[in-house]
Amino acid sequence: MRMKKRNNRYQMMAAVLASAVLLAGCAGSGSGSSQSSSGAAGTSAISSDSVTAAAAGAGSDSGTNESGIMTNQPDGAPVIDGLTYEGTMNLQYAKCFNVYYYQDGYKLISIPDSGSFLVVPDGKEAPEGLSDDYTVLHKPSSIYLAATSAYALFDAIGATDAIKLSGTDTAGWTIEAPKKALEDGTMTFAGKYNEPDYEALVDAKCDLAIESTMILHSPEVQEMIEDLGIPVLTDRSSYETEALGRTEWIKLYGALMGKEKQAFAYFDEQAKVLQDLEDEKNTGKSVAFFAIDTNGSVIVRSSDDYIASMIDEGGAKYIFDDLKSSGTSATVKLSMEEFYKDASDADYLIYNATIEGSVKSISDLEKKNDLLSDFKAVKNGNVFQVDRKMYQSTDKVGQFIRDVNLMVTGGDEKQMTFLTRLS
């Protein structure tokens, strides 16, 4: 079953790439094929013998079922002939996907501007006459993972055994689990997202390719993978503007792998970090998050990026509170003079070591540009560096938020996960 007719797919990709603001792709939260299911599914209770019920517990006719996994919202659920709607996944922060549950264990994963995937339970078949707008999936057992941010989420729910192929080699991973998997042979490097080893995909009986949005720049690669009969799901978690929205994609992968209970339990642990910080007033301390490239330009994040969100949620103020990117990237390039104008009085500096590598000291940082010596944070010794593994640790967004809070409140730096003070 194809994701869409080929001409529709190219139109979709062209529209995404032409978008002036990347995050606009997540403005809608429902499937493009959604219709009201009032009268079709009504407000039926969750059936006791369905796979959904087994994961979610007892259902109810309205509101949220007692497990918290789903809520009854029939007016926004896609109508699929032959299936009866039961509930919609309960999401707190994520805006870039939805999961709809139907009787007998069927699930519809909807990712606007990417596709709609009907997950068919074992021993069942897709409904007859299903629209080509839906890609049919069964629980995957041989995944090609080109979206590195997803690995940590699979790991958190104990589902990495299904990831057999990687689009990133050992040197490209900053977290340990996938490195170890590549080294011990439980996962194999099968070529980068834009140059996959198609023969390796076939030999490994790959039944799902999970791509990052970089695949949108190589539509011919997606077409080739799909021509091999391998469905392609594009992870759009990087489009989430709320920091915990990225982590909440664990619920999508929980639905895909039949591990909703594990996914919700893990996400609740991360969300609790914010709850624990709610009683703490905003410190008023300002933070600049930046890197310096080989050309001497300063790379910062736009004010609507999830990094800015994490800083704010940690009780600080992101210094660039009204800085928008001009295009599809969440980063903004500034001259050192422009950076100095806005960030020289910031209370704290966080150097992003993922772009041009880490620095060992404040002195090393100052060597990148003499103007840095005049920054308030440099003079006061309030310069930190973020660990490279933070970007692939999508499962630990809460820890970075807590790190920021520890930084601006003078907390115990030994408890930090991703931040290290430079001396």
Long-range contacts (C-beta under 8 A, 24 or more apart in sequence): 1-126, 1-130, 1-132, 1-134, 1-135, 1-136, 1-231, 2-132, 2-135, 2-226, 3-115, 3-135, 3-226, 3-231, 3-232, 4-115, 4-132, 4-133, 5-132, 6-223, 9-219, 9-222, 9-223, 10-219, 12-113, 13-216, 13-219, 15-113, 16-113, 16-213, 16-216, 17-216, 17-217, 17-328, 19-328, 20-327, 20-328, 21-325, 21-328, 22-213, 22-239, 22-327, 22-328, 22-329, 22-330, 23-239, 23-241, 23-304, 23-330, 25-96, 25-112, 25-113, 25-236, 25-239, 26-95, 26-96, 26-112, 26-236, 26-239, 26-240, 26-241, 27-95, 28-112, 29-95, 29-96, 29-97, 29-98, 29-112, 30-76, 30-78, 30-98, 30-110, 30-112, 31-78, 31-98, 31-108, 31-110, 31-112, 31-116, 32-112, 32-116, 32-133, 33-78, 33-116, 33-131, 33-133, 33-134, 34-76, 34-77, 34-78, 34-110, 35-78, 35-79, 36-74, 36-75, 36-76, 36-79, 37-74, 37-75, 37-77, 37-78, 37-79, 37-85, 38-74, 38-75, 40-79, 40-84, 40-85, 41-74, 41-77, 41-79, 41-84, 41-85, 41-86, 42-74, 43-72, 43-74, 44-84, 44-85, 44-86, 44-103, 45-86, 46-70, 46-86, 46-87, 46-101, 47-86, 47-103, 47-104, 49-104, 50-86, 50-103, 50-104, 50-105, 51-104, 51-105, 51-121, 51-258, 52-86, 52-87, 52-101, 52-102, 52-103, 52-105, 52-107, 55-258, 55-259, 55-260, 55-261, 56-87, 56-101, 56-260, 56-261, 59-86, 59-87, 64-90, 67-261, 67-264, 68-264, 69-260, 69-261, 69-264, 70-101, 78-108, 78-110, 78-116, 80-106, 80-108, 80-118, 80-127, 80-130, 80-134, 81-127, 81-129, 81-130, 82-127, 82-128, 82-129, 83-127, 89-251, 89-255, 91-248, 91-251, 92-244, 92-248, 92-271, 93-240, 93-242, 93-243, 93-244, 93-245, 93-247, 93-248, 94-237, 94-240, 94-242, 94-245, 94-246, 94-248, 94-249, 94-251, 94-252, 95-240, 95-241, 95-242, 95-245, 96-236, 96-237, 96-239, 96-240, 96-245, 96-249, 97-236, 97-249, 97-252, 99-251, 99-252, 99-255, 107-255, 108-134, 109-137, 109-233, 109-252, 109-255, 109-256, 111-233, 111-234, 111-236, 113-236, 114-233, 114-234, 114-236, 115-232, 115-233, 115-234, 117-231, 117-233, 119-255, 119-256, 135-231, 135-233, 136-231, 137-207, 137-208, 137-231, 137-256, 138-207, 139-256, 139-257, 139-258, 140-207, 140-208, 140-256, 140-257, 141-207, 142-204, 142-205, 142-206, 142-207, 142-208, 143-206, 143-207, 143-208, 143-209, 143-210, 144-190, 144-196, 144-201, 144-204, 144-206, 144-208, 144-209, 144-210, 144-230, 145-210, 146-192, 146-193, 146-196, 146-209, 146-210, 146-211, 146-212, 146-214, 146-215, 147-210, 147-211, 147-212, 147-234, 147-235, 147-237, 148-172, 148-173, 148-178, 148-212, 148-392, 149-212, 149-235, 149-237, 149-238, 149-246, 149-391, 149-392, 149-394, 150-210, 150-235, 150-237, 150-249, 150-253, 150-394, 151-175, 151-177, 151-178, 151-392, 152-177, 152-392, 152-393, 152-394, 152-395, 152-396, 153-247, 153-249, 153-250, 153-253, 153-394, 153-395, 154-253, 154-257, 155-395, 156-250, 156-262, 156-263, 156-266, 156-395, 157-250, 157-253, 157-254, 157-257, 157-259, 157-262, 157-263, 157-266, 158-259, 158-262, 159-253, 159-257, 159-259, 160-187, 161-186, 162-257, 163-187, 164-188, 164-204, 164-206, 165-189, 165-190, 165-200, 165-201, 165-204, 165-206, 166-190, 167-191, 167-192, 167-193, 167-196, 167-211, 168-192, 173-392, 174-354, 174-387, 174-388, 174-389, 174-391, 174-392, 175-389, 175-392, 175-393, 193-218, 193-221, 194-218, 194-221, 195-221, 196-221, 196-225, 198-224, 198-225, 198-228, 201-225, 201-228, 201-230, 202-228, 206-230, 207-231, 208-232, 208-233, 209-233, 210-234, 210-235, 211-235, 212-238, 213-238, 213-239, 237-394, 238-306, 238-330, 240-306, 241-304, 241-305, 241-306, 241-309, 242-306, 242-309, 243-306, 243-307, 243-309, 243-310, 243-313, 243-397, 243-400, 243-401, 244-270, 244-271, 244-274, 244-397, 244-398, 245-306, 246-306, 246-394, 246-397, 247-394, 247-395, 247-396, 247-397, 247-398, 249-394, 250-394, 250-395, 266-395, 269-398, 270-395, 270-396, 270-397, 270-398, 271-398, 272-398, 273-398, 273-399, 273-401, 273-402, 274-313, 274-398, 274-401, 277-313, 277-314, 277-315, 277-401, 277-402, 277-405, 280-315, 280-405, 280-409, 281-315, 282-315, 282-316, 282-317, 283-315, 283-316, 283-408, 283-409, 284-317, 285-315, 285-316, 285-317, 285-347, 285-348, 285-408, 286-316, 286-317, 286-318, 286-319, 286-345, 286-346, 286-347, 286-348, 287-311, 287-316, 287-317, 287-318, 287-319, 287-346, 287-347, 287-348, 287-349, 287-350, 287-404, 287-407, 287-408, 288-319, 288-320, 288-339, 288-342, 288-343, 288-346, 288-348, 288-349, 288-350, 288-377, 289-318, 289-350, 289-352, 289-386, 290-339, 290-343, 290-349, 290-350, 290-351, 290-352, 291-351, 291-352, 291-353, 291-354, 291-355, 291-356, 292-336, 292-356, 292-368, 292-369, 293-333, 293-355, 293-356, 294-356, 296-336, 296-368, 296-369, 297-333, 297-334, 297-335, 297-336, 298-333, 298-334, 298-335, 298-336, 298-338, 298-339, 299-331, 299-332, 299-333, 299-334, 299-352, 299-355, 300-331, 300-332, 300-334, 300-339, 301-330, 301-331, 301-332, 302-330, 302-331, 302-332, 304-330, 305-330, 305-331, 306-330, 310-397, 310-400, 310-401, 310-404, 311-404, 313-401, 313-404, 314-400, 314-401, 314-402, 314-403, 314-404, 314-405, 314-407, 314-408, 315-404, 315-405, 315-408, 315-409, 316-347, 316-348, 316-404, 316-405, 316-407, 316-408, 319-343, 319-346, 336-369, 336-371, 337-371, 340-371, 340-374, 340-375, 343-375, 344-371, 344-374, 344-375, 344-376, 345-376, 346-375, 346-376, 346-377, 347-376, 347-377, 347-380, 347-382, 347-408, 348-377, 348-382, 348-383, 348-384, 348-407, 348-408, 349-375, 349-377, 349-378, 349-382, 349-383, 349-384, 350-384, 350-385, 350-386, 350-419, 351-383, 351-384, 351-385, 351-386, 351-422, 352-386, 353-385, 353-386, 353-387, 353-388, 354-386, 354-388, 354-390, 354-391, 358-385, 358-388, 359-385, 359-422, 360-422, 361-422, 361-423, 362-422, 362-423, 365-422, 381-421, 381-423, 383-421, 383-422, 384-419, 384-420, 384-421, 384-422, 385-419, 385-420, 385-422, 386-418, 386-419, 387-417, 387-418, 387-419, 387-420, 389-418, 390-418, 393-418
